[in-house]
Amino acid sequence: IDLRNVRGVRTGNALELTGLTVLLGPNGSGKSTVLEGLFLGSTRQPAAALGRLTRRRRQTWNGARWFLHGGPDAVGEISAFWADGAIVTRRIAFIDSVPRSHLQTRLVEQGAPGPYSSLEVTRKRPTSSSELPSTAAFAADNAYVAEDNETELPQFPFVRLVDPSDGEPLHDLYSRAVRAGLRAQVLEQVRAVVPGVLNMEVLTETSQPRLFLTFANGAVPATLAGDGVASMLRTAFELAACREGSTALLEEPEVHQHPRSLLWGAKSIVAAVERGVQVILTTHSLELLDLLLGELATLGEDHLAKACVVRTKLIDGELRTVRISGTDASDARTDLQEDLR
């Protein structure tokens, strides 16, 4: 991945990624921007991706205005490089909507508050052929309307951004994991973390489907089992739904997690990597890093070689990285601990 003028990153050299890439660094060092750049650079719906990435920062008013480094006159650029040699470069820019665009008009009709702004994404192409830009319009509260117009997209693997606090309903994710044949694996993980769970079921509540955890004396909605359980379930379901050749982007999967839950989270991440899913994650947890490397080490040196640790630092908008192979990460643990402690 290569980034220019995205969030706090003014420039960032191409970052090489492996089957499991762990991004480490202090707050504000560009880790989340790398994940968001990967998502936006590789998704097949970039306008909708811009909307989701802006909505993630709910606490920021007029969030879209802060997406590009350098302000409204800047042009962002993200290049995603794939193992088969394909390269996709997307450019992101603000557009003036005077008169108001039809997308902004839809926001007004929905009652979303102004002021409004719009971002468009265009794809650099090797030929002179052109296509309509993909566009997202935003309200001040980060509500958005997206219109994706890309055509003739390369057949990229599926890329999924896993946000422990946002995304599809848990019952939909659980259903996908069951269809993928991974119900027993996920249930084992839940039972190890939540004592007394007998099963997971999709039941109706006020005619709406909900995921429930069932116990000997009844059932409760999974969302009431605690923030840690809900985020663990979401991550486990999302990983289970990823098929071979796809990529999962995880931001701080350790959030809200008990150490026992962290162990099973590490197991599910390594299991996904072993199924051929590329996993790229950010973390501030030395415990999670140790668990991931330990799980890979039990499988052998060749499995450790699938992993790398990348230390990030942001200096005056320049993203600087140091890449350490999985086999060398144990030797570098003291240095890595300085980043995390």
Salt bridges, closest charged atoms under 4 A:
ASP2 OD2 - ARG4 NH1 3.10
GLU36 OE1 - ARG7 NE 2.95
GLU36 OE2 - ARG56 NH1 2.77
GLU36 OE2 - ARG57 NH1 2.45
GLU77 OE1 - ARG91 NE 2.93
GLU131 OE1 - ARG123 NH2 3.62
GLU131 OE1 - ARG125 NH1 3.17
GLU147 OE2 - HIS102 NE2 3.12
GLU150 OE1 - ARG90 NH2 2.80
GLU150 OE1 - ARG123 NE 3.71
GLU152 OE1 - ARG125 NH2 3.11
ASP163 OD2 - ARG56 NE 3.10
ASP166 OD2 - ARG55 NH2 3.46
ASP166 OD1 - ARG58 NH2 3.44
GLU168 OE2 - ARG160 NH2 2.32
GLU168 OE1 - ARG176 NH2 2.98
ASP172 OD1 - HIS171 NE2 3.47
GLU205 OE1 - ARG210 NE 3.89
GLU238 OE1 - ARG160 NE 2.05
GLU251 OE1 - ARG56 NH2 2.26
GLU252 OE2 - HIS284 NE2 3.37
GLU274 OE1 - HIS303 ND1 2.88
GLU274 OE2 - LYS306 NZ 3.32
GLU287 OE2 - ARG341 NH2 2.78
ASP290 OD2 - ARG333 NH2 2.57
GLU295 OE2 - LYS267 NZ 3.40
ASP302 OD2 - HIS303 NE2 3.88
GLU318 OE1 - ARG320 NH2 3.44
ASP339 OD2 - ARG311 NE 2.70
